[in-house]
Amino acid sequence: MTERTTRPGYRLALFATLLAVVVILLGAYTRLTHAGLGCPDWPGCYGFIGVPMSEHKQALAEARFPEAPVEVAKGWYEMIHRYFAGALGLVILGLAVQALRRRVEPGQPLKLPLLLLGVVIAQAAFGMWTVTLKLWPQVVTAHLLGGFTTLSLLFLLTLRLSGALPVLAQISRRLRVLAGVALVLVIGQIALGGWVSSNYAAVACVDLPTCHGEWLPAMDFANGFHLTQHIGPNYLGGQLDSDARTAIHMSHRIGALLVSLVLLVLAWRLRAAGQGRLAALLLLALTAQISLGISNVLLHLPLAVAVAHNGGGAALLLVLVLINYRLRSVAVAARQSAAVPAAAGLAQVGK
């Protein structure tokens, strides 16, 4: 059976993890409603704490930013995302302070909360640059990856503070390596998804399994993955031509196929190793994500499905974090269990 003795900070870490999911979904909603520049400055909105609502404030706002007419709804989408992100930053600060105060206690994580604090500070900077650099795709993608990194680290911290001790089992090194490779591939696929989103390439292909009725449509990989696009233009709506966006979209599709194959093999290997629950959880998350991705294409990117696809990516990532944590914990526990009789035997010999 699995023993559980939660450590101080577990509930706060769990709350922060759930809040990070909300922030990621709000960020996706903001991008998909083209509200990333709903407030053209940072951290305020047209120089105000909130979205300017009165005619007087809106007149002042448009005088300050004549190139960015006030759109109240989009402004609120952006500001609500910022408010939740700010709240998450404060919670992570609380986790770091708590870890510092309890650093002398056995088993209390310290490096992970401090790393999280550094990541969330970097995220704030990327959030600012997302606005000031007018949705430059490189920064938007990095900001998205930073959000998923924050979520993953918070979930890992929650697992470590949960005190759950897995049932001892024999886990092969090959299975642990496969799980690690799968995690890296999922992160890469999320990065590709971020590149699709930041370059507005989600509807570059509107049919499946072909694209524009062709198996090999015209694609411009050089411009689609040109990572030094100029800083200055407004990237709202994207600057790339159709062939470049098609190249990005098709790369994401091919990546999805590769990742799916690896995850299916991982699920099979997990089940064979007696980790049936983890295998079932992985298959559930993978099936949901594939279904959402297909629906995005066939239904021409409906908002609810597109946001859910971002959430599905987060869920799949968390499942891979859980699998890697469990497999590593099982291996460590098994080594420690084997070391106890050996130490006892040495002590007996020394008598």
Rosetta blueprint (number, residue, H / E / L):
1 M L
2 T L
3 E E
4 R E
5 T L
6 T L
7 R L
8 P L
9 G L
10 Y H
11 R H
12 L H
13 A H
14 L H
15 F H
16 A H
17 T H
18 L H
19 L H
20 A H
21 V H
22 V H
23 V H
24 I H
25 L H
26 L H
27 G H
28 A H
29 Y H
30 T H
31 R H
32 L H
33 T L
34 H L
35 A L
36 G L
37 L L
38 G L
39 C L
40 P L
41 D L
42 W L
43 P L
44 G L
45 C E
46 Y L
47 G L
48 F E
49 I L
50 G L
51 V L
52 P L
53 M L
54 S L
55 E H
56 H H
57 K H
58 Q H
59 A H
60 L H
61 A H
62 E H
63 A H
64 R H
65 F L
66 P L
67 E L
68 A L
69 P L
70 V L
71 E L
72 V H
73 A H
74 K H
75 G H
76 W H
77 Y H
78 E H
79 M H
80 I H
81 H H
82 R H
83 Y H
84 F H
85 A H
86 G H
87 A H
88 L H
89 G H
90 L H
91 V H
92 I H
93 L H
94 G H
95 L H
96 A H
97 V H
98 Q H
99 A H
100 L H
101 R H
102 R L
103 R L
104 V L
105 E L
106 P L
107 G L
108 Q L
109 P L
110 L L
111 K H
112 L H
113 P H
114 L H
115 L H
116 L H
117 L H
118 G H
119 V H
120 V H
121 I H
122 A H
123 Q H
124 A H
125 A H
126 F H
127 G H
128 M H
129 W H
130 T H
131 V H
132 T H
133 L L
134 K L
135 L L
136 W L
137 P H
138 Q H
139 V H
140 V H
141 T H
142 A H
143 H H
144 L H
145 L H
146 G H
147 G H
148 F H
149 T H
150 T H
151 L H
152 S H
153 L H
154 L H
155 F H
156 L H
157 L H
158 T H
159 L H
160 R H
161 L H
162 S H
163 G L
164 A E
165 L E
166 P L
167 V L
168 L L
169 A L
170 Q L
171 I L
172 S L
173 R H
174 R H
175 L H
176 R H
177 V H
178 L H
179 A H
180 G H
181 V H
182 A H
183 L H
184 V H
185 L H
186 V H
187 I H
188 G H
189 Q H
190 I H
191 A H
192 L H
193 G H
194 G H
195 W H
196 V H
197 S H
198 S H
199 N L
200 Y L
201 A L
202 A L
203 V L
204 A L
205 C L
206 V L
207 D L
208 L L
209 P L
210 T L
211 C E
212 H L
213 G L
214 E E
215 W L
216 L L
217 P L
218 A L
219 M L
220 D L
221 F H
222 A H
223 N H
224 G H
225 F L
226 H L
227 L L
228 T L
229 Q L
230 H L
231 I L
232 G L
233 P L
234 N L
235 Y L
236 L L
237 G L
238 G L
239 Q L
240 L L
241 D L
242 S H
243 D H
244 A H
245 R H
246 T H
247 A H
248 I H
249 H H
250 M H
251 S H
252 H H
253 R H
254 I H
255 G H
256 A H
257 L H
258 L H
259 V H
260 S H
261 L H
262 V H
263 L H
264 L H
265 V H
266 L H
267 A H
268 W H
269 R H
270 L H
271 R H
272 A H
273 A L
274 G L
275 Q L
276 G H
277 R H
278 L H
279 A H
280 A H
281 L H
282 L H
283 L H
284 L H
285 A H
286 L H
287 T H
288 A H
289 Q H
290 I H
291 S H
292 L H
293 G H
294 I H
295 S H
296 N H
297 V H
298 L H
299 L L
300 H L
301 L L
302 P L
303 L H
304 A H
305 V H
306 A H
307 V H
308 A H
309 H H
310 N H
311 G H
312 G H
313 G H
314 A H
315 A H
316 L H
317 L H
318 L H
319 V H
320 L H
321 V H
322 L H
323 I H
324 N H
325 Y H
326 R H
327 L H
328 R H
329 S H
330 V H
331 A H
332 V H
333 A H
334 A H
335 R H
336 Q H
337 S H
338 A H
339 A H
340 V H
341 P H
342 A H
343 A H
344 A H
345 G H
346 L H
347 A H
348 Q H
349 V H
350 G L
351 K L
